């Protein structure tokens, strides 16, 4: 069996998430024993001065016995970030096409010139 046939055989299901310069690949694969596991690959594109480019890849292998704990901790950590910092992506303010009016429509008053009532007992 060729290497390509082996790769086709063990890759069961795949999803891709494109996120700026990064791409995340979620692949369900099969072990030799026929059990399934998940690989999560982050691929980031780097461009050289001459216009050529290369990708750096990092891979995580996640097996079924770790799914529940992984899912619990991932959920806990993402909830913590949203609770602490909200859903606004602060780095979007630094992009060329950022429009402060769009941010104010999403409920953010920071940087829009609007005032917010502050109760000093809350500080």
Rosetta constraint file for C-alpha pairs under 8 A:
AtomPair CA 1 CA 5 HARMONIC 6.29 0.50
AtomPair CA 1 CA 6 HARMONIC 6.69 0.50
AtomPair CA 2 CA 6 HARMONIC 6.30 0.50
AtomPair CA 3 CA 7 HARMONIC 6.21 0.50
AtomPair CA 4 CA 8 HARMONIC 6.20 0.50
AtomPair CA 5 CA 9 HARMONIC 6.06 0.50
AtomPair CA 6 CA 10 HARMONIC 6.24 0.50
AtomPair CA 7 CA 11 HARMONIC 6.13 0.50
AtomPair CA 9 CA 30 HARMONIC 7.94 0.50
AtomPair CA 10 CA 29 HARMONIC 5.02 0.50
AtomPair CA 10 CA 30 HARMONIC 4.67 0.50
AtomPair CA 10 CA 31 HARMONIC 7.09 0.50
AtomPair CA 11 CA 27 HARMONIC 6.78 0.50
AtomPair CA 11 CA 28 HARMONIC 6.02 0.50
AtomPair CA 11 CA 29 HARMONIC 4.45 0.50
AtomPair CA 11 CA 30 HARMONIC 6.58 0.50
AtomPair CA 12 CA 27 HARMONIC 7.33 0.50
AtomPair CA 12 CA 28 HARMONIC 5.29 0.50
AtomPair CA 12 CA 29 HARMONIC 5.34 0.50
AtomPair CA 12 CA 30 HARMONIC 6.96 0.50
AtomPair CA 13 CA 27 HARMONIC 5.76 0.50
AtomPair CA 13 CA 28 HARMONIC 5.02 0.50
AtomPair CA 13 CA 29 HARMONIC 7.27 0.50
AtomPair CA 14 CA 25 HARMONIC 7.10 0.50
AtomPair CA 14 CA 26 HARMONIC 5.54 0.50
AtomPair CA 14 CA 27 HARMONIC 4.41 0.50
AtomPair CA 14 CA 28 HARMONIC 6.28 0.50
AtomPair CA 15 CA 25 HARMONIC 6.00 0.50
AtomPair CA 15 CA 26 HARMONIC 5.19 0.50
AtomPair CA 15 CA 27 HARMONIC 6.63 0.50
AtomPair CA 16 CA 23 HARMONIC 7.03 0.50
AtomPair CA 16 CA 24 HARMONIC 5.74 0.50
AtomPair CA 16 CA 25 HARMONIC 4.73 0.50
AtomPair CA 16 CA 26 HARMONIC 6.32 0.50
AtomPair CA 17 CA 23 HARMONIC 5.70 0.50
AtomPair CA 17 CA 24 HARMONIC 4.99 0.50
AtomPair CA 17 CA 25 HARMONIC 6.49 0.50
AtomPair CA 18 CA 22 HARMONIC 6.28 0.50
AtomPair CA 18 CA 23 HARMONIC 4.46 0.50
AtomPair CA 18 CA 24 HARMONIC 6.35 0.50
AtomPair CA 19 CA 23 HARMONIC 5.74 0.50
AtomPair CA 19 CA 24 HARMONIC 7.69 0.50
AtomPair CA 21 CA 44 HARMONIC 5.75 0.50
AtomPair CA 21 CA 45 HARMONIC 5.82 0.50
AtomPair CA 22 CA 42 HARMONIC 6.68 0.50
AtomPair CA 22 CA 43 HARMONIC 5.61 0.50
AtomPair CA 22 CA 44 HARMONIC 4.49 0.50
AtomPair CA 22 CA 45 HARMONIC 6.75 0.50
AtomPair CA 23 CA 42 HARMONIC 5.82 0.50
AtomPair CA 23 CA 43 HARMONIC 5.16 0.50
AtomPair CA 23 CA 44 HARMONIC 6.46 0.50
AtomPair CA 24 CA 40 HARMONIC 6.82 0.50
AtomPair CA 24 CA 41 HARMONIC 5.53 0.50
AtomPair CA 24 CA 42 HARMONIC 4.66 0.50
AtomPair CA 24 CA 43 HARMONIC 6.31 0.50
AtomPair CA 25 CA 39 HARMONIC 7.76 0.50
AtomPair CA 25 CA 40 HARMONIC 5.62 0.50
AtomPair CA 25 CA 41 HARMONIC 5.02 0.50
AtomPair CA 25 CA 42 HARMONIC 6.60 0.50
AtomPair CA 25 CA 43 HARMONIC 8.00 0.50
AtomPair CA 26 CA 38 HARMONIC 6.92 0.50
AtomPair CA 26 CA 39 HARMONIC 5.88 0.50
AtomPair CA 26 CA 40 HARMONIC 4.76 0.50
AtomPair CA 26 CA 41 HARMONIC 6.67 0.50
AtomPair CA 27 CA 38 HARMONIC 5.67 0.50
AtomPair CA 27 CA 39 HARMONIC 5.22 0.50
AtomPair CA 27 CA 40 HARMONIC 6.55 0.50
AtomPair CA 28 CA 36 HARMONIC 6.50 0.50
AtomPair CA 28 CA 37 HARMONIC 5.75 0.50
AtomPair CA 28 CA 38 HARMONIC 4.66 0.50
AtomPair CA 28 CA 39 HARMONIC 6.49 0.50
AtomPair CA 29 CA 36 HARMONIC 5.55 0.50
AtomPair CA 29 CA 37 HARMONIC 5.56 0.50
AtomPair CA 29 CA 38 HARMONIC 6.26 0.50
AtomPair CA 29 CA 39 HARMONIC 7.43 0.50
AtomPair CA 30 CA 34 HARMONIC 5.51 0.50
AtomPair CA 30 CA 35 HARMONIC 5.48 0.50
AtomPair CA 30 CA 36 HARMONIC 4.52 0.50
AtomPair CA 30 CA 37 HARMONIC 6.38 0.50
AtomPair CA 31 CA 35 HARMONIC 5.30 0.50
AtomPair CA 31 CA 36 HARMONIC 6.17 0.50
AtomPair CA 31 CA 37 HARMONIC 7.42 0.50
AtomPair CA 36 CA 63 HARMONIC 7.56 0.50
AtomPair CA 36 CA 64 HARMONIC 7.50 0.50
AtomPair CA 37 CA 61 HARMONIC 7.27 0.50
AtomPair CA 37 CA 62 HARMONIC 5.95 0.50
AtomPair CA 37 CA 63 HARMONIC 4.79 0.50
AtomPair CA 37 CA 64 HARMONIC 6.23 0.50
AtomPair CA 38 CA 61 HARMONIC 5.93 0.50
AtomPair CA 38 CA 62 HARMONIC 5.03 0.50
AtomPair CA 38 CA 63 HARMONIC 6.36 0.50
AtomPair CA 39 CA 59 HARMONIC 6.66 0.50
AtomPair CA 39 CA 60 HARMONIC 5.52 0.50
AtomPair CA 39 CA 61 HARMONIC 4.60 0.50
AtomPair CA 39 CA 62 HARMONIC 6.09 0.50
AtomPair CA 40 CA 59 HARMONIC 5.64 0.50
AtomPair CA 40 CA 60 HARMONIC 5.13 0.50
AtomPair CA 40 CA 61 HARMONIC 6.64 0.50
AtomPair CA 40 CA 62 HARMONIC 7.89 0.50
AtomPair CA 41 CA 57 HARMONIC 6.57 0.50
AtomPair CA 41 CA 58 HARMONIC 5.56 0.50
AtomPair CA 41 CA 59 HARMONIC 4.32 0.50
AtomPair CA 41 CA 60 HARMONIC 6.39 0.50
AtomPair CA 42 CA 57 HARMONIC 5.51 0.50
AtomPair CA 42 CA 58 HARMONIC 5.24 0.50
AtomPair CA 42 CA 59 HARMONIC 6.42 0.50
AtomPair CA 43 CA 55 HARMONIC 6.16 0.50
AtomPair CA 43 CA 56 HARMONIC 5.63 0.50
AtomPair CA 43 CA 57 HARMONIC 4.45 0.50
AtomPair CA 43 CA 58 HARMONIC 6.68 0.50
AtomPair CA 44 CA 55 HARMONIC 5.39 0.50
AtomPair CA 44 CA 56 HARMONIC 5.34 0.50
AtomPair CA 44 CA 57 HARMONIC 6.53 0.50
AtomPair CA 45 CA 53 HARMONIC 6.86 0.50
AtomPair CA 45 CA 54 HARMONIC 5.92 0.50
AtomPair CA 45 CA 55 HARMONIC 4.55 0.50
AtomPair CA 45 CA 56 HARMONIC 6.66 0.50
AtomPair CA 46 CA 53 HARMONIC 5.45 0.50
AtomPair CA 46 CA 54 HARMONIC 5.42 0.50
AtomPair CA 46 CA 55 HARMONIC 5.98 0.50
AtomPair CA 46 CA 56 HARMONIC 7.60 0.50
AtomPair CA 47 CA 51 HARMONIC 6.11 0.50
AtomPair CA 47 CA 52 HARMONIC 5.86 0.50
AtomPair CA 47 CA 53 HARMONIC 4.18 0.50
AtomPair CA 47 CA 54 HARMONIC 6.58 0.50
AtomPair CA 48 CA 52 HARMONIC 5.37 0.50
AtomPair CA 48 CA 53 HARMONIC 5.59 0.50
AtomPair CA 62 CA 66 HARMONIC 6.65 0.50
AtomPair CA 62 CA 67 HARMONIC 7.06 0.50
AtomPair CA 63 CA 67 HARMONIC 6.62 0.50
AtomPair CA 66 CA 70 HARMONIC 5.95 0.50
AtomPair CA 67 CA 71 HARMONIC 5.95 0.50
AtomPair CA 68 CA 72 HARMONIC 6.09 0.50
AtomPair CA 69 CA 73 HARMONIC 6.12 0.50
AtomPair CA 70 CA 74 HARMONIC 5.97 0.50
AtomPair CA 71 CA 75 HARMONIC 6.02 0.50
AtomPair CA 72 CA 76 HARMONIC 6.09 0.50
AtomPair CA 73 CA 77 HARMONIC 6.03 0.50
AtomPair CA 74 CA 78 HARMONIC 6.09 0.50
AtomPair CA 75 CA 79 HARMONIC 5.94 0.50
AtomPair CA 76 CA 80 HARMONIC 6.12 0.50
AtomPair CA 77 CA 81 HARMONIC 6.35 0.50
AtomPair CA 78 CA 82 HARMONIC 6.31 0.50
AtomPair CA 79 CA 83 HARMONIC 5.99 0.50
AtomPair CA 80 CA 84 HARMONIC 6.01 0.50
AtomPair CA 81 CA 85 HARMONIC 5.76 0.50
AtomPair CA 81 CA 86 HARMONIC 7.19 0.50
AtomPair CA 82 CA 86 HARMONIC 4.48 0.50
AtomPair CA 82 CA 87 HARMONIC 5.64 0.50
AtomPair CA 88 CA 108 HARMONIC 7.83 0.50
AtomPair CA 89 CA 93 HARMONIC 7.96 0.50
AtomPair CA 90 CA 94 HARMONIC 7.95 0.50
AtomPair CA 91 CA 95 HARMONIC 7.34 0.50
AtomPair CA 92 CA 98 HARMONIC 6.52 0.50
AtomPair CA 93 CA 98 HARMONIC 5.56 0.50
AtomPair CA 93 CA 99 HARMONIC 7.93 0.50
AtomPair CA 93 CA 100 HARMONIC 7.95 0.50
AtomPair CA 94 CA 98 HARMONIC 7.02 0.50
AtomPair CA 99 CA 103 HARMONIC 6.93 0.50
AtomPair CA 100 CA 104 HARMONIC 6.41 0.50
AtomPair CA 100 CA 111 HARMONIC 7.41 0.50
AtomPair CA 100 CA 112 HARMONIC 6.50 0.50
AtomPair CA 101 CA 105 HARMONIC 6.41 0.50
AtomPair CA 101 CA 112 HARMONIC 7.48 0.50
AtomPair CA 102 CA 106 HARMONIC 6.62 0.50
AtomPair CA 103 CA 107 HARMONIC 6.91 0.50
AtomPair CA 103 CA 108 HARMONIC 5.66 0.50
AtomPair CA 103 CA 109 HARMONIC 7.69 0.50
AtomPair CA 104 CA 108 HARMONIC 4.80 0.50
AtomPair CA 104 CA 109 HARMONIC 5.60 0.50
AtomPair CA 104 CA 110 HARMONIC 7.91 0.50
AtomPair CA 104 CA 112 HARMONIC 6.72 0.50
AtomPair CA 109 CA 113 HARMONIC 7.41 0.50
AtomPair CA 109 CA 114 HARMONIC 6.00 0.50
AtomPair CA 109 CA 115 HARMONIC 7.53 0.50
AtomPair CA 109 CA 116 HARMONIC 7.61 0.50
AtomPair CA 110 CA 114 HARMONIC 7.67 0.50
AtomPair CA 118 CA 122 HARMONIC 7.81 0.50
AtomPair CA 119 CA 123 HARMONIC 7.37 0.50
